[in-house]
Amino acid sequence: MPTRKLNLGGKLLFALGLATAAAAPIAVAQAPPAPAAPAVQPEATAAKLPEFDIVSIKQSLPDTRPSAQFPPDGIHLTGMSLRSLLIIAYLLPGGDIVGVPGWGETTEFDVDAKVDPSEVEAYQKLTIDQRRLMRQALLADRFKLKIHRRTREGPVYALVLAKDGTKLKAATAEEDAQCKVNIGRGQLSMQSCPMLSIAVALSQVVARTVADKTGLPGRYSFALDWSATGDPMSAANSSEQSGPSIFTTIQEQLGLKLDSQKGPVEDIVIDHVEMPSAN
């Protein structure tokens, strides 16, 4: 199965667990994870998950370009700082990471992690949240990472109906009932997804918490293309856009609107972390 390689920069919008092998989009969780207890990582889960059987972490060679590949049996990351690895392991739309040591900002790592061949099929069936739990466990084991979460008031978006009402089309009976997502630069496609999952995916695109306030039931499928030029948060700066922004696109094509508000934003606070030992 081919893998999809992403060049990463800025806020790593496309490597937050939504990027997968191109032929195998994965399910989006139908509800946000419950807040974790302070300083307990990785987050607790009732179901036993596969474990990465082979893990290699080493410092990157000079001038290694940040990239992420998500093959069927694990992850392959290059040129990633600790901050970048935390962004990939934890869902942080609009949130911050507090307490990153100096080396965690400047030292870059290559990470290869694979599950046992006998668990590849089970691994492929995991949701985004379950895969994030595995990545969190990897960081807790190899970086001795302990964190807690804090909630503060900050800028968020409320996903609401546009003036003329929704243009969303309900998923057909022929489509797989499992919500599937593909995100690329300037592109978002979703299949058979509820509004909560749509809000989660949009939060990755705009790098800010998005809360579903539409009240729409059911599941929906759509594909969006918009300009990826400039900062996605600078919707008003039309001079930096080569085409319609994500804000304009969802209003025109989906009949939805992102309304800027104040609301709860979750940060990650590092309590303890160590440089990983060499393999």
Backbone torsions as a table, in degrees:
resi	resn	phi	psi	omega
1	MET	NA	130.5	-178.8
2	PRO	-69.4	153.3	176.2
3	THR	-107.8	158.7	-177.1
4	ARG	-109.2	118.9	-176.7
5	LYS	-100.8	132.3	-177.3
6	LEU	-119.3	128.8	169.7
7	ASN	-83.2	126.7	-171.1
8	LEU	-109.8	146.0	174.4
9	GLY	-162.6	175.9	177.6
10	GLY	56.4	-119.6	-173.2
11	LYS	-97.7	10.3	177.5
12	LEU	53.9	49.1	-174.1
13	LEU	-62.8	-26.1	-171.9
14	PHE	-105.4	7.9	-178.3
15	ALA	-120.0	26.8	-175.7
16	LEU	-92.5	28.7	178.0
17	GLY	98.9	-7.1	179.4
18	LEU	-90.5	-17.9	179.0
19	ALA	-83.2	133.4	-179.5
20	THR	-141.3	-179.4	170.5
21	ALA	-53.1	137.8	-170.1
22	ALA	-57.7	-33.4	-176.5
23	ALA	-88.1	2.5	-174.1
24	ALA	-139.0	72.4	174.8
25	PRO	-63.7	152.4	-174.9
26	ILE	-115.9	166.6	-174.2
27	ALA	-74.7	144.0	171.8
28	VAL	-94.7	138.3	179.8
29	ALA	-59.4	142.1	-177.7
30	GLN	-84.9	-7.8	177.4
31	ALA	-147.9	147.4	179.2
32	PRO	-67.3	148.7	179.9
33	PRO	-66.5	146.3	177.7
34	ALA	-66.5	147.4	178.7
35	PRO	-56.7	137.7	-179.0
36	ALA	-81.1	151.5	175.3
37	ALA	-65.9	145.2	-177.5
38	PRO	-54.7	135.9	171.8
39	ALA	61.1	21.3	176.7
40	VAL	-114.7	111.2	-179.5
41	GLN	-139.0	147.2	-1.2
42	PRO	-72.8	171.0	-177.9
43	GLU	-61.7	144.3	-177.4
44	ALA	-69.2	146.4	174.3
45	THR	-143.9	139.7	-176.6
46	ALA	-72.0	-38.0	-176.8
47	ALA	-82.0	141.0	176.5
48	LYS	-77.6	125.9	-178.1
49	LEU	-99.7	157.5	170.7
50	PRO	-59.9	158.8	176.5
51	GLU	-117.1	149.6	174.4
52	PHE	-69.1	120.3	-175.7
53	ASP	-83.4	-33.4	178.9
54	ILE	-123.8	123.6	179.5
55	VAL	-132.8	124.6	175.5
56	SER	-123.3	124.3	176.3
57	ILE	-128.2	122.5	178.7
58	LYS	-143.7	156.9	179.2
59	GLN	-69.3	140.3	-178.6
60	SER	-69.7	151.9	171.3
61	LEU	-69.6	155.8	178.5
62	PRO	-55.0	143.1	175.7
63	ASP	65.7	20.3	173.7
64	THR	-68.9	128.2	179.7
65	ARG	-77.0	133.9	176.3
66	PRO	-61.2	130.9	177.2
67	SER	-153.3	158.7	178.6
68	ALA	-137.9	131.0	172.4
69	GLN	-124.5	142.8	-178.4
70	PHE	-124.9	76.8	178.4
71	PRO	-68.7	171.4	-175.0
72	PRO	-62.0	-21.3	-173.9
73	ASP	-111.4	10.9	179.6
74	GLY	163.6	-141.5	-178.3
75	ILE	-137.7	150.4	175.3
76	HIS	-137.0	109.2	-176.3
77	LEU	-119.9	139.3	176.4
78	THR	-132.8	148.9	175.7
79	GLY	63.0	37.4	-175.2
80	MET	-106.9	126.3	171.6
81	SER	-76.1	167.3	175.4
82	LEU	-57.5	-41.9	178.8
83	ARG	-58.0	-44.0	179.8
84	SER	-63.9	-40.4	178.5
85	LEU	-63.7	-36.6	178.0
86	LEU	-66.7	-38.5	178.6
87	ILE	-63.2	-38.9	179.4
88	ILE	-69.6	-34.6	-175.1
89	ALA	-85.0	-24.9	-176.3
90	TYR	-123.7	138.0	177.8
91	LEU	-77.1	111.4	-173.8
92	LEU	-131.1	53.4	177.7
93	PRO	-67.0	111.2	179.1
94	GLY	84.4	-13.1	-179.0
95	GLY	-85.6	174.3	-178.5
96	ASP	-124.0	165.4	174.1
97	ILE	-115.2	120.4	-174.1
98	VAL	-109.7	137.3	174.7
99	GLY	91.0	19.3	176.5
100	VAL	-70.9	123.9	179.0
101	PRO	-67.2	166.3	-177.8
102	GLY	-55.6	-44.0	-179.1
103	TRP	-66.8	-24.9	179.5
104	GLY	-70.8	-16.1	176.7
105	GLU	-94.3	-29.6	-169.7
106	THR	-110.4	-31.6	-179.2
107	THR	-80.4	130.9	-178.0
108	GLU	-110.7	148.6	-174.8
109	PHE	-127.6	152.9	167.2
110	ASP	-107.0	129.3	-176.5
111	VAL	-124.8	124.4	172.1
112	ASP	-121.1	125.9	179.5
113	ALA	-139.3	130.8	-179.1
114	LYS	-134.7	145.4	172.9
115	VAL	-85.3	162.7	175.6
116	ASP	-61.2	143.4	-179.9
117	PRO	-52.0	-30.9	-179.7
118	SER	-70.7	-14.7	-176.8
119	GLU	-110.0	6.3	-177.8
120	VAL	-61.6	-43.6	-179.1
121	GLU	-61.5	-43.9	178.3
122	ALA	-65.2	-39.0	179.5
123	TYR	-61.9	-40.1	-178.9
124	GLN	-65.8	-21.5	-178.1
125	LYS	-90.3	-3.2	-176.6
126	LEU	-71.0	149.4	173.9
127	THR	-78.7	171.5	177.1
128	ILE	-58.1	-46.3	-178.9
129	ASP	-61.3	-39.5	-180.0
130	GLN	-67.1	-38.1	177.5
131	ARG	-67.7	-35.7	177.2
132	ARG	-64.3	-38.0	178.0
133	LEU	-60.8	-38.7	177.6
134	MET	-65.7	-39.4	178.4
135	ARG	-68.2	-37.4	177.3
136	GLN	-63.6	-41.8	178.9
137	ALA	-63.2	-37.1	178.0
138	LEU	-62.2	-45.2	179.5
139	LEU	-66.4	-38.6	178.5
140	ALA	-63.6	-37.1	-178.1
141	ASP	-76.0	-50.2	-171.1
142	ARG	-88.4	-29.9	178.5
143	PHE	-103.8	2.8	-176.9
144	LYS	52.3	40.3	-173.2
145	LEU	-78.5	131.8	170.3
146	LYS	-131.3	132.5	-177.5
147	ILE	-136.8	165.3	162.9
148	HIS	-135.9	164.3	-178.3
149	ARG	-105.2	149.1	172.7
150	ARG	-135.4	146.7	-178.9
151	THR	-113.2	133.7	178.7
152	ARG	-136.0	165.9	175.2
153	GLU	-86.1	133.4	-179.5
154	GLY	-157.4	-175.7	-179.9
155	PRO	-71.3	131.3	176.8
156	VAL	-136.4	171.6	172.6
157	TYR	-117.9	136.5	169.3
158	ALA	-96.9	125.4	176.8
159	LEU	-86.1	112.5	-173.7
160	VAL	-127.5	169.6	176.1
161	LEU	-74.6	139.1	175.1
162	ALA	-72.7	171.3	-173.4
163	LYS	-55.1	-41.4	-176.1
164	ASP	-91.7	6.9	177.1
165	GLY	89.4	169.2	-174.4
166	THR	-69.1	146.6	172.9
167	LYS	-114.0	9.8	179.8
168	LEU	-63.4	142.3	177.2
169	LYS	-107.6	130.7	-179.3
170	ALA	-64.5	144.9	175.8
171	ALA	-61.4	144.9	-179.0
172	THR	-84.5	162.6	-179.8
173	ALA	-65.6	-23.3	-178.8
174	GLU	-77.2	-18.1	-177.7
175	GLU	-79.2	149.8	176.6
176	ASP	-58.4	134.9	-178.5
177	ALA	-70.6	-15.0	-179.3
178	GLN	-79.9	129.4	178.9
179	CYS	-64.8	129.5	-179.7
180	LYS	-128.1	144.7	-174.2
181	VAL	-135.6	139.0	168.5
182	ASN	-132.0	126.7	178.7
183	ILE	-121.8	132.1	172.9
184	GLY	-136.9	178.7	179.7
185	ARG	-66.5	113.6	-179.6
186	GLY	76.2	16.1	-178.1
187	GLN	-141.1	143.5	173.8
188	LEU	-149.1	122.3	173.6
189	SER	-125.8	139.9	-179.8
190	MET	-136.8	141.8	-179.0
191	GLN	-127.7	125.3	174.3
192	SER	56.4	49.6	-175.1
193	CYS	-113.7	139.6	173.4
194	PRO	-75.5	168.2	-176.1
195	MET	-63.2	-33.1	179.7
196	LEU	-61.4	-42.4	178.9
197	SER	-68.8	-35.2	177.0
198	ILE	-62.8	-41.7	178.3
199	ALA	-63.5	-40.6	178.7
200	VAL	-62.2	-45.1	-179.6
201	ALA	-64.4	-42.0	178.7
202	LEU	-63.9	-31.3	178.9
203	SER	-63.6	-30.8	176.8
204	GLN	-70.4	-36.6	-177.6
205	VAL	-70.1	-43.4	-175.0
206	VAL	-96.5	0.1	177.8
207	ALA	54.5	42.0	177.2
208	ARG	-154.2	146.1	178.8
209	THR	-56.8	129.9	176.7
210	VAL	-117.8	123.7	-179.5
211	ALA	-108.7	129.3	179.5
212	ASP	-72.8	117.4	177.4
213	LYS	-123.2	18.5	-176.1
214	THR	-78.8	-31.0	-174.8
215	GLY	74.1	11.7	-177.3
216	LEU	-81.8	128.9	174.2
217	PRO	-87.0	-178.4	172.6
218	GLY	83.3	-175.5	-179.2
219	ARG	-123.9	149.5	-172.4
220	TYR	-137.1	153.7	177.2
221	SER	-129.1	139.9	178.8
222	PHE	-164.7	165.4	174.1
223	ALA	-136.8	127.9	-177.7
224	LEU	-118.5	144.0	170.7
225	ASP	-131.2	132.5	178.7
226	TRP	-146.5	173.9	177.8
227	SER	-69.9	132.2	175.0
228	ALA	-105.0	12.5	-179.1
229	THR	-79.5	137.2	177.4
230	GLY	82.1	-176.3	-178.7
231	ASP	-78.0	122.5	-179.3
232	PRO	-61.5	-19.0	178.8
233	MET	-81.9	-11.1	-175.8
234	SER	-101.6	61.3	-176.8
235	ALA	-63.0	-29.6	-177.2
236	ALA	-77.4	-15.8	-176.7
237	ASN	-87.4	75.1	-173.9
238	SER	-65.3	-21.3	-179.2
239	SER	-66.4	-20.9	-179.7
240	GLU	-97.3	1.5	-177.7
241	GLN	-103.9	131.0	176.8
242	SER	-89.7	-3.0	179.6
243	GLY	-166.0	-167.8	-178.7
244	PRO	-65.4	144.8	178.3
245	SER	-79.7	171.1	175.9
246	ILE	-61.3	-33.5	-179.7
247	PHE	-64.9	-45.3	178.0
248	THR	-67.9	-41.1	-175.7
249	THR	-62.9	-46.4	-177.9
250	ILE	-68.9	-28.4	178.2
251	GLN	-72.4	-43.5	-177.3
252	GLU	-74.6	-38.4	-173.3
253	GLN	-96.6	-28.5	-177.3
254	LEU	-111.8	-11.6	-177.3
255	GLY	68.8	30.8	179.4
256	LEU	-122.3	162.6	-177.5
257	LYS	-141.8	141.4	174.6
258	LEU	-97.9	110.6	-176.3
259	ASP	-99.9	115.8	-177.6
260	SER	-69.1	127.6	-178.4
261	GLN	-143.5	179.7	169.6
262	LYS	-103.6	142.6	-179.8
263	GLY	-170.0	-177.2	-177.9
264	PRO	-70.2	131.8	176.2
265	VAL	-124.8	134.9	-176.4
266	GLU	-101.9	129.0	176.0
267	ASP	-107.4	157.2	171.1
268	ILE	-104.6	129.6	178.3
269	VAL	-115.8	122.9	-179.3
270	ILE	-81.5	123.5	175.7
271	ASP	-93.5	-33.9	-180.0
272	HIS	-158.6	139.9	175.6
273	VAL	-157.6	147.4	-179.7
274	GLU	-131.2	151.9	171.8
275	MET	-62.4	130.5	-177.7
276	PRO	-68.4	147.7	177.2
277	SER	-72.4	151.7	-179.3
278	ALA	-68.7	148.9	178.0
279	ASN	-82.4	NA	NA
